[in-house]
Amino acid sequence: MRPASKVEHLRKLMKEQHIDAYVVPTEDPHQSEYVAEFEHRREFISGFTGSAGTAVVTQQEALLWTDGRYWLQADKELDLSVWRVMKDRLVSTPSVPDYLAHKLPEGAKVAIDPRLLAEATVNKYRESLKHKNQHLYFAKDNLIDKIWGEDRPAPPTSSISTHPVTYSGKSLEDKIHALRKEMKQAGALALVVSALDEVAWILNVRGADIAYNPVVISYVIVGIDYVQFFVDIKKVTTELKTHLGNTVTVLPYEAFFHELSSLDKDNKPVWIDPKSSAAIFDCVSERNRIAETTPIAMSKALKNDVELTGMTNCHLRDAAALIQFIAWLEEELVVKGNQELTEVSVSDVLESYRSKQADFVSLSFSTIAGSGANGAIIHYAPDAKTCAKVEKKQDVLS
């Protein structure tokens, strides 16, 4: 389906529900910066593949906000007869909420999927829209998913691995014990963990559900005397059960919102990070919320001695791989006079050197191998069909 057809289909669905503007963010229900393929809604509707941006569709306009890293890329990838690039973070460019508040008529209805926007972000929409009695509407069904239909990729099924104390320096039991001390001081009987990196840290688990990110799509609720891990049950192995022991109960991913709502019905104070989704906040009444940054982010940032040693050794191994690659590249270009090297082929060689190092799991992002002028493009990723050749007289950014 062409981008223009997708936008027209979306406008038809919007009209049926009396929606004046539909907001399509990049994020997933965990507010991840990078998301799994089945969550690429903004890319699906617009064709823009950059890692950051927000698409907005009204009955008259289709707009994409993205920052300076991606302006050139957006101009290349978008159908500019349909879409307009909004250069985010320029003084002259209004924010999405402010733009909608200005352009839409009084009483207009702006729809979002509340799972995909953080509560803090949603509050900015509410503040901007209230001046003209415009309404922020939490759509029950995601309209992009309806258009995507059967072509939408399935959720990832990658396995879950455990992260041993030899690398983490602290067991999951010790981490939860420390967290519960903070919860008691704050008066919380439960704490929600929705950020995927924080789930991975608190439970000492790793996954591959999102490219270049060792995370598992899941939620955690930590209670005073229980821990619930909400995840695709098919991913749970005997090894994982042994690792989680009697400390953690595994429940289906889909059960998370039901369990969270149950806590609210029991009037239990629940600690929720403001970076969590509006859908999570909507499950817990204001009187039962502790809406503050949770201790996990700071605990995760303060590395213990084992983690510091691991980080140092990791950089040493990567430096060794990079030196091997530079020596190889010099041999190919200067000594052998190889004129067939491309940005993609040298990227593959660099990855091969890295993959041979001890404890290699994956790259942290796709290799940015830019030859000549391409080296000046922020977040450049070479494509086999269009990539440049790597030549002796040109600089190579890698």
N, C-alpha and C positions, 0 to 999 in steps of 0.2 A: 504494500500500500504506500503510495507517494505521500510525502509530508503534507502536501496541501489537502489530500483526501482525509488524512488523519485529523487534521485541524477542523475540517468541515464536519466530520463525524462527531468530534467532541462538541462542536457548537450545537449540533442537533440535540445531543444528550443534555447539554446545558439548558437549551430552550425548553425541553420537556420538564425540567425541574426548576424553571424560572431562576436560573443562575446567571448573573451578569459577568462574573469573572471566575476563572478556575486557575488555581495556583498549583504548579507542578514542581516541587523541589527536587534536589538531587538525593537527599538523604533517605535512609531506610527507617524502619520503626525504632532503630537503636541510635539514631542520629549519627550514623557512621559517615566519615568523610568519603570513604570508598565503599562501594556497595556491590553485592552479588548481581550477576547478570539478570536474574528475574526481577530485580528492583530497579532496573535502568529505565524508569518511566519517562524521565525528562529526555533522555536520549531517544527513546522510542517515538515520542510525539514530535520532537524537533529535528532529530538527526545530528545534534551536537554531541560529541563524544568526550568533551573535556570533563575533568573531575569535579568542577565547581560551577554552579549556575542555577538559576531559577527561571522556569518558563511560566509565562502568564498568557492565558487566552481569554479574550473577550469576544463579543459578537462582531467587533470592528477590527481588532488588532491581535497580533501574535508577537509577543516580545520575549527576549531572552536577556536576563541580567547575568553578566559574568565579569570577572576581574581582569586586570591587565595581562595576566599570563595567557589569556585565551582569546583576546580580541581578534587577532589574525586568524586563529583556528576557526572561530565562530563565523567569520566572514567567508571562509572557504567551505565550511560544512553546511551552513544553513541555506535554505532556499530563500534568498533575500527578496523574492517577490511575495513571500508569505510572512517571513519573520523579520523583525528589526532587532539589532543588537543594542542593548542598553549597557553602556560602559560603566559598570559598577565601580564605586569608590571614587569617582570623579565628583568634585564639588557640584558640577552642573547636572549630575545625574541623580534624580530623586530615588529614594529607596522604593522597594515594591509597594509597601503599605501606603507611603505618601503619594506615590503615583496614582494608585487606584483610588485613593480618597479624593484626589483632585479631578481625575478624569471621569469617574463614574457618577451617575446622578444620585440625588438624595434618595435614601432608602434602598440603595442597590444591595444585592446579595453576592458576597464573595465566598466561594466554596473552597475548602481544603480537606485533605485526608488528615485527621488529627493525629494519626500515628506517625506522620512524616515530618511534623514541625515541632520543635521544642516549645515547651510552655513559655519560656522567656521570649521566643520569637512571636508566638501567637499573641502575647500581651502587647507587642508593638503594633500588630495589626489592629487589635481592639482599640488601642489608643488613637490611632490615625483615623479609623473608620467612624468613630463615635460622633465626630463633629457634624456629620451630615446624616446622622441616623442610618448609616449603612451597617449591614449585618454580616458578621463572620459566621458562616454556616459549616458545621461539621458533617460532611457528606458520609452517609452510611456505607456506601459502596464507592470504591475508587473508579472513577470514570475512565482512566487510562487503561486499567486492567480489563474493563469491559470491551474497549476497542481492540486491545491486544489479543484477547480471546485465547484460542487454542495455540496460537503461535508464541505465546509467552513461554520462556524457558521454565523448566521445573526448578524448584528450590534445590540447592546443592545437597549432595548426599555424601560428602567427604567424611572420612572417619575422624574420630576424636582421639587425640593422643594425650598422654599424661606428661606433665613437666616435672621431673624429679627434683627433690630437694638439692641434689648435687648441682643443679643449675639455678634453682629459685632461692636457695639459702634459707627458706622458711616453709614449713608445711602448711597445708590449707587449714588444718586444725588450729595452728598458732595464729594464722591470719584472722580467722573467724573469732577466736577468743579475744584478740586485741580490738576487733571491730565492735564486739558486743560491749566492751567496756565503754567505748565512745557512745554507743547507742543508749546505754543506761544513763550516762551523764546528760544526754540530750532529751531523755524521757521517751525514747522511741521503743515500741514493742516489735517493730518490723522495719526493715530497710530494703528498698528496691534497688537492684543493680541491673541497669538496662544497657549501659555502654559495653560493647563486646570486648574491648580490651580490659575493662575492669572485671568482667565475668572471668576471662581467661586468667587474670592475675589472682583473684580471690580463691579460685578453685584449683589453680595450678593445672589447667588444661590448655590444649592448643588444638587448632583445626586448620582447615584450608577452604572455608566456605567463601571467602572473598580473596581474589587474586592479590598476592603480595602481602597479605595480612593473615597472621596465624591465629585466626579467631573462629569461634563457633557461633552460629546464629542461635541465640538463647537468652533467657532471662534468669535472674536469681532473686529470691526473696530470702533474706536472713532474718530469722526470728530470734527471740531470746533463748529458745531451747530447740530450734529446728532450722534447717536450711533446705530450701526447695530449688531444684535445678530444672528449668523448663526448656526442653530440647526435643528434637526429633528422636523419638524412642528407637527408631531403626539404627541410629548411630551408636547406641549404647552397647558396649562390648563387656565381656567378662573382666578384662583388664581395667576398664573404666570403673566398673562396679567395685572392684577390689580397691582401687585408688580412692573412691569416694567413701567407701566403708559405711559405717552406721551414722556418719556425720551428715550426709547429704541424701535427700530423697529425690529421685528422678521422676518428673511428671511430663506429660505431653506439652509441647510448645504452646499449643492452642489453649491450654488450661490456665495460662498466666492471668488473663484479665478477670476470669471468674474467681480465681483465688484472691486476687487483689481486691475485688469488689466485696468478697466475704470479710476481709479484714475491716473494711469500712463499716459494714453492717454490724460488726461486733464492737464498733467504736474504739478500735485500737489505733494509737498514734503511729503513723507510717512516715518514715523519713524518705523523701523523694528529692533527688537532685534537680534543680531548675533546668538543667540541660536535657532532662527526660522529656518524652513526648507529651503533647497536650492530651492525648488519649489516656495516658497513665494518670495524669493529674485529674482528668475527668472522672476517673473511677473512685477517687478518694475525696470525700467532702472536705471543705476548707478547714473545718474545726478539727479534723483528724490528721491534717497534713503538717509535717515539719519540712518546709520547702527551703532547704539549705544545701549547699555543697556538701556531699558526703565525705567522710575521711578517706575513702579509698583512693581518690586521685592523688592526695598528698602522700599517702603510705606507699603507693606504687612509684611515685617520683623519687622518694628517698631510698636510694639503692643500698642494699646491705653489702658486706664485703665480698660475698660469693658472686653477687650480680656485677659488682664493679670489676672484679677479676675477669668474669666472663666477657664483659664489654671490652675490656682492654685486649684480651686474647682474640676476640672477634675482629677487632680493627687490625691487629697484627696479621692475622690470616688473610684478611681482605687486601691489605697493603702488599703482601707477598704475591697474591694473585694478580694485582694490578701491575706490579713490577714485571712479572712474567709476561703479561700481555704487552706492555710497552716494549720489552726486548723483542718479542715476536714481531710486533708491528714494524719496528725499525729494521729487522732482518728482512721482512717481506718487501718493504718500500725502498729501502736504501741499498741493501745488498743484492737482493734478487730482482729488484725492479718490477715487482708485481703490479700490473695495471688493472687487475680485475677485482680488486677489493671494493666492497660496497659498505655502506653504513650498517646494513643488516648483517653481512657476513662477519664484520669485525665485532659486532655486538654478540654474535653467537660464540665467537672464539673467547671473548672476555667472560661470558657466562660459563663456558666450559672450564676455564681456569678456576673460576670461583667454585664451581660445583665439585671440583676435585679436593677442595680443602676439607679438613675434618669438621664434622658437625654441620655441614651445609644442609640447609633445608630448602630455601628458595631465595630469590632476589627480593629486595624490599620494594622495588618498583622497576618497571621496564627500563633497560639501559638507554640512556640518552646519548646516542652516538651521532653527533652532528658534524658533518664535514663542511668546511668553508663557511658560507653564509648561514647554513642551517644551524651552526653552533650558536648563533645569536638568538634562535627561537626558543623562548621559555617553554619548558616541558615538551620539547621536541621528541617525537617518537618515530623512528624511521619505518617506512612501509616497503615491503619487498618490491612492490610495483612501481613506486615513485622515488625510492631512495637515491641519494647521490653516490658517486664513486668516491673512494678515499684515495687521495693522491699525495704524492711526496711534497708538493709545493704548498699544500693547504694545511691550515690548522685543523685538528680534530678534537672536538670536545667529547669526552667520554667519562 
